[in-house]
């Protein structure tokens, strides 16, 4: 049971705003110069990057929330965070309260985290629910499929039903959602293409590495399978940095010794939904004579390939012969972001077996060090965006192609 404390101050202080999809705050042209945004779409040698307001303006963030995080397939977590029926957790998408729950059929569902009665927020922290989602205010209760199943005293003391009230008109509002490789995607505005069509270009690209049967072998590591980082930066800088290997010599000198710029290749998914880098120098982690199990259908000619892809808008994924990671972004404010890492292996032995525990620990430490090194880069870019003379910058026609692709995706999503 979630502890709710004294309800009165919470009720007085909490105002839940439903997202009115037709509501318009300031128009985009009142927030930034549209011509600057259009310059992003020029050929890379003539293009500028996104203007400063895209990283510094709170008013812009409100616009971006609707046009990018509500209109697109957006990541809000991973399924392994709620492994059992009744497991539930809240998520705040830039002010939109959501509730993620695994129902009794083990299907993950996402709802707007608000009671249909008086708009009270249902869930404040992760928990294990028994049978219902109960509102702390008047105890209206919903099953794990969102159906309103109990309305205590709605007709007066000890009268729990009313002929003048139809329960099925007050179910929880479910959010369009899909699970892919344990990643939870939502489309708040229900206006994006079908998820199968959205993810198809990436699945086709990765078909030489893994197929649908291989995806089923992925197991989340319980001991060294997750970490979180807080960054004083806009979320987009993390994506931009991830898309390119240009920064390896300066930001990741040790990594650059193992896999330098010349060992990498650009990835630019078409239609424009993802971009990133691939490496041709991957070496499996080894401790003594112990290694992680590998994907069985990986092409023999590509055993040293690994790929690092940003799937727009807010998730970065890394695929290797023997492990997979999900590095997803939770935007907090215009200049604050939480980064969440989740790591997966091929089968439970590699993911959770005792004999490979130290190897998992070392692998997790390696990736945490890499991601931590990137913080100086993305926070440095955020600090620089305070300059009134900076105009979005330029791109290297050779090294920045995937980053430019992300900028174009953002600009075209806004216009």
Beta strands, then each sheet from edge to edge (+ up, - down):
strand 1: 74-78
strand 2: 87-93
strand 3: 96-102
strand 4: 108-112
strand 5: 127-128
strand 6: 133-134
strand 7: 141-142
strand 8: 148-150
strand 9: 176-180
strand 10: 183-187
strand 11: 218-220
strand 12: 226-231
strand 13: 264-268
strand 14: 274-279
strand 15: 306-311
strand 16: 315-319
strand 17: 323-333
strand 18: 336-346
sheet 1: 1+ 10- 9+
sheet 2: 4+ 3- 2+ 5-
sheet 3: 6+ 7- 8+
sheet 4: 11+ 18- 12+
sheet 5: 11+ 18- 17+ 16- 15+ 14- 13+
end
